[in-house]
Structures are given as C-alpha cells and as structure tokens.
C-alpha cells in the first residue's frame, strides 16, 4: 500500500491541475484558519472511552455466544481469546474487574476506579454493556471536562468487543445491526463515534507497528531482530490504512469552524491526511509518550513520513520541554525544516510546539481515597507490616518501567545500610503488560528470590512482589500507608502514579522518590530525583528519605500537593485547547497565494504584442542543489528558454545571483537573452557580448573585512564554504549540521551587523542556507525597475523567482506597475516609442539614484492584510487556492468576497493605479501557497514553471 493520503477536492479552476494527492514524504498546504464563535471539539483517541460487551437478551448461558462464538459453559477457554479486562467469565450483572496498574486515573463519567473501572456494574444498554475503559483515564477525564465549555464529539476505534462471558467477538461476526446499535447507543451516551476495523488491520496497526516499532523507539529501545522486511511493510501498510480510516471518520463529522484534537502515537499520520481534506481546519495533536532525540529517531525507516504526518497539525503538545525540543530537532535534522524554539516552519506557516504536562482528576482521587472500603484495608496493611517502614512501587511490567533497576537499587540499599535490614519492606505491585515478556518476568522473579533469600529470614521478607491486578480500594490503601513512594522508570511519558501517591499522602507526608526520566520529573520539584541506573545513588536517597525530618517532609509534600491540585487533567485539557485556539487565531502566515492559472497566462501572453519576461536562475529555472556547481541547466528548460528568446515580441532576461562566467557558460548559447549577474551588479543586453559593471565606481575595500569574518565561521562550521563574486561574498552552510549551521549563521549575521554594516555601505542578504554581503545600492529590484522603464511598450510582464532576493523584483514590479501603464498610455496617445538608449551615461545616472531607491523600497514593503474571518467560507472550502478571475483588487467599498485573496499590490503600491497591473503582470514565486511573498501567483516547483514556459512558447503540449 502506498504511503499516500487522498485529496478529494480540486484546488483550482484552471486547467493547470493541482496535485490531487500529497505523499507523506511532502507537506500538505494549509488554508486560512477560521473558527466558529463557539467551536465544536472533535476529540480523536485510539480507542473510545468505553469497552463494549454484547449480551444475550435471554440472559441464559450457553455453549455458543450471542454472535456464534463457541464459549465453554464453565468459563474455561483459551486466555488468548479473552478480553484482557476480564479476569473471570463475565455476566451482565457482575461487577467490574479489578483495576489494572496503569498510569491513567480518571474516567469519562467520574465513577470508575483508579484505572478506568467502576465499583459497580457496567451500564446495560439494550444489546450491549458500556463499561468505562481501563487505562488512559486521565486523558478521558480531561477530554470529558471540556463538555462544560464546548460541544464535543469523540471518535475512536471501538476496540475489542466481548460477549457476556468475556470472549472476544471476531470483527467478521459483527453484523451491521450490531454496529448500528453500538453507534446509536454510543452517540446517545456521550456523542461517541466508533470506528470498526477488521481484526487483521487492527492487529497490524496496534500490536504490529505501534507496539513493535513506534513504542520501543519512543522509549529508546532499538530493535534487535533482523527480518526480511515483509512483516514490517505489512504493519506499516496497516498503520497507514487505519490512520486513513480515522481521517475519513473525522471528515464525515467535521463542520466548518470545528477544532480537532488528536491523541498519541497511534495516529501520527492523521493530521497530514486531514490537512489535505480540510486545509482550513484547526488541528491539535498531543503525544502522551516520550519523544526521542534525533539520533534515535533517525533510525526509524519511515521517519520522514511520520514527521510530515504530525506537521499537518497547527499545534503539537508534549509532556515535557525535552520531548518538544527533541521533536523540533528531528524536524530540522531529519527533514531539514526551519525551526524556532516555539515551533517548526512548515509550508510557510508555523506549527506551534508546546509543553502541556498532564495531571489527574484530583477531586475524584480525593473522594475515592476516602471511600468506606479504603480505611479497613489500610488498617489491615498496617497490621501485616507492623513496625516496618513501607516502600511502595506500582508499575506495569515493561522494560521501561524500571522494576529491575528498582529491585537492584533496593538490594544495594540493604547491603550498604545493614541497620535497615528487618526494618524496611518493599511492596512492589506489577500488572501484566499487553505483550507478555517471559524473560523480564523470570528476571524479576529471580531478583526477588535472591533478595529475600539473602536478606530475609523465617519471620521477615524484605520484598513482597504481587504480579497481579489489585482493586481500587487496595491501591489507595497501599499508597496511603506507605512511608516512601519509589518510581524508577528508565523512560516514561507521564507517570501519574506519582500524582496519586501525593494525593494519598495528605496526612502521612511520605516523600516521593522519582526517576528523572519520567514525564512528571520536570514538574514535581519537591520530589527526590534519582537516576535509576545509579543503584548506589538510589540507595542513598532511600536512606535519606527514611531519615527526613517531619518539617522537611511537610514542606516537600505541601509543594507537591499544591502542584497536583493546580495542574489537573481538566487544567491540561483546557490549557491545550485555549492555546490552540489562540495560536490559530493569531497565526503568523501569509495570505494564501493562488496557484498559477494556466488558462489566464496563456490568454494574456497570446494577446500581448510586446512581452517582458524576467527569471531568477537557482530554484526557479533549475532546482536548488547542495553545491552551486551542480545546478546545471536541464535540456527541456534550455529548449523553452530558447524558444521564448527567439520570439521577436519577447524581451527575456535572467536576473541571477550567479557571476558572469557561470551565466555565460550555462546560458550563453541562448541568443537574444539578457543577463543580470550578482544580484544586479552586472548587466549584459540581449544580443550583446559586453558586460556593464554597475558597481565599477564603488569602493570594494569592505570585502577584506567580510572575508575575515566569513573565514572565522567557516573554520568553525564543518561543511560551510565561501563563494567569491566580483561584487559580493556569500557564505554557504547548506552542507553543515542544520541546527548548528543556522546557529552559526545567526552569530555570523550579528557579527557582520556590528562590525561591518555600521561603518560600510553594504547589506546582508539572508538566503536559503547562506548569507550574502553586497553593496547597498545593488539588488534585483533595481534591474526590474530599469527594464520596466526601458520597455514601457510591454503589455505582458512575467517575473519569476523563489527566494528572498527575488522579493525585491516582486516589490519593484508591484510599485512600477501603475507608472508603466501610464507611460504606455502616453506612448499610445503619441503613437511613438519612448526609447531610452542604453548608454554609459544612463548606467551612471541609474547608479546615482539607487541608494535613495533602496531606502524607498523599505517604505514600499507593506504587510499582507489577512482577510476578516467573517468574510471567509468555513474551513475546508479550499477557496484559498482559487485564482482570481481576473485577479481582483479589494477596496474598502468592496469587501473581499469569501475565499478571495487580497493582492499585495492593492495594499502598498504607493498610490499607483493597478487596473492594468492585475491583468498584465504575472509575478510568480516558486513554493507553497502560504510562503511569505509579494508575488501574486505561485507554482510549487521549477518543473511546473518550466512546463508553463514550454506551453506558452509552443515547445510543449498543454
């Protein structure tokens, strides 16, 4: 299966079609985000918050389940065919199973146990029971709390469906009636929309790609099994397929103005897929798992696709700052995107990256820890361990939970502090993981036996290990009587056991020993931090915690307790959504630039009697290369350029930052082609072999100072180099480390600004992975102005470029459009040509005016004005990609039509009349629609521009 998400709508009315699919190796474009005054929230989780159990209406047990599934009447059967939440054969009236040792703490309806279970029975709804789902309850609780302020919809996989005896019902045995019944009841209950998946697809997605590829990688566990790749490919295909099913379900529920919130690593591709279908949607993603450093993440074969999948969102949240920093670093180092500490630049818009630590439902935990069943169990535990100091650990038996490290550290504690032997016990509760790990279980059992055999006696056992689920009351009782809470995870997203322990220690004030590798470590300053790999260090901290004064314990607990009460699951959810709405409301993005209308440009080209065409070279007529010497012209580009230049009605120029030698070598054989080299420093007229130096009279002594600074940073930035030109110097860092190269470029820029710009007539141009220093009076915009003045008879003007240096051309074109039109009208009225002969005197006169013109350019730069949200269609209309017909200019008396694009020229043209400019001038940028530009059209690659040039020149078919 190809890693491509389908784009179902057309983005342009022109015949030059926009790609209908965007592969996961590329980024989709984002439209202007428009929210409703009271937006709905579409919350998307891997599984819905309820476990569904089908029941037999007759209520009679039989050897065959209600869906034709053989089930032994005595409850025996293969455990593999039992849903993990069932510890015993289930009857609809039976109580819920015991709690699972997961980190989640809260349930959608607020009545369940610590880990998603209720103390009574599940709710019986006709043909099914809806039990609160075990695990991830802090997430579900936070989502549920948003119902107070927003209308919400919950989307997720329905999960494993069991019959009343707890046996899993295969998906193929579910009838449409069953599915519709579940849909109706879930929607009526809490606006829940279930997704039904085939068993093989669900297994390949979850047990396959999520648990064998992503989960180990995110927890810094690299794979150690060599395979032929077939199973990995199948799992990846299933992962893509399931993500697409989620995207389809979201689109079906989406209404313009909604906010979509996607959760965790199971759905990393959904933002990308959704962005193609709903380019104007507000999309947030929260990753509950850790996020690895770029050195680990780059081991993932589908690393580019996964990062691009996430970057379809507007905001991405992580548990800790380090996880957020790792993600930004991966986007820069692996995918090569520009980034800042606040986010990633993706397709011209910023994807905000933030830290949002999750909490627990403190009010519910406070209530449940005081339940009537807890106190008797507390007394029973105290009686059992009378006179002993109790250390409590509660973890899932995974490699990353650090149970093995905890036991080894406890052994070190007993060895280093023999006076504590017989005085301290460790009660370790481990719950079975989703995927059993016999080796780890055997190792833990071996360690427990070794410690008890070495340091125990007939009347004392130092380690009490319970590999089982315990019910909610026992769990809270254990946390309440403990003297120390010990958590030694070697990598954890957000360990909420620590937060529950703090709530339960309100009276006892027991200290919390917490691994610095947990997601809560950065928030719980009052905890005693340890490195779980440092057994001696953990042992020492255990000893110190047991000997803390009462004042120290109260002070530490008070700080921790205040934090837990202030940063609840409800606060987490509200904070994330508030930040998302704020960020999309103040989104730093350009007004979308329409895609080039092929029909319009062909029509205007054919109608014009005289045409002026101006092109940048690198990134415009040829793709950007890592080394400047590799950007040689392609044959089909030369063919189109030659045809254009040979047309007597055309004036064709290449305005490049390249030097004269390169332009002559690569394009010199194209007759009647004009050249401007080194960003306007040199000019060569069409049909001439003579180069004119516009900077000949300038003082170039500044070069020695700049070379010295560039050399300093080149020596200290591996992969960087200096390019020497006659009138400028360029420092390239494209082949350097992305983050370090960008850092060094900023340092170099600051150095130049302080040491050179303040005393010399030069300016710094920040390009694509380079810094260029050139005389202030030199830029491409002046060449465009000059050519426009030389050829006022031109009825059709095309100017194409791709980077910041080309914005000078677009600015000059927008500013000169009205003047050129007026001069042409004068020319037509007098019926004679106004020609300015190309002389050295004219060159000198132009150079004398450039300095003032350069200053004026900064005044000409007007910001793009975003359209009012009330004048837009809702998100998903794709209207941002529709080109104007013709390119319209909005005025205060004529408000913008929904989805229209405001022309830059209409905003800051210094009062020029643009009635002619709209239909005759085509300024085209190479890049995405949201690229910050003064151009009025865009294409996405040089190949697309060359194809258009081939069509208008007649060398390519439309």
PyMOL commands that set and color helices and strands:
alter all, ss='L'
color gray80, all
select helices_A, chain A and resi 79-81+137-148+171-173+176-190+199-218+230-253+265-267+270-277+294-297+303-310+321-333+362-369+372-384+399-401+403-416+418-420+438-455+472-481+497-504+535-546+550-566+569-585+598-607+628-630+635-646+660-667+678-680+702-715+738-757+780-790+804-830+840-860+869-871+879-881+917-920+942-953
alter helices_A, ss='H'
color red, helices_A
select strands_A, chain A and resi 4-6+21-23+41-47+50-54+123-125+128-132+152-157+192-195+259-263+282-286+315-318+339-340+343-346+349-355+389-396+424-431+463-467+484-487+511-515+528-530+611-615+650-655+673-677+682-684+692-693+721-724+728-732+762-767+770-775+796-801+921-926+937-939
alter strands_A, ss='S'
color yellow, strands_A
deselect
rebuild
show_as cartoon
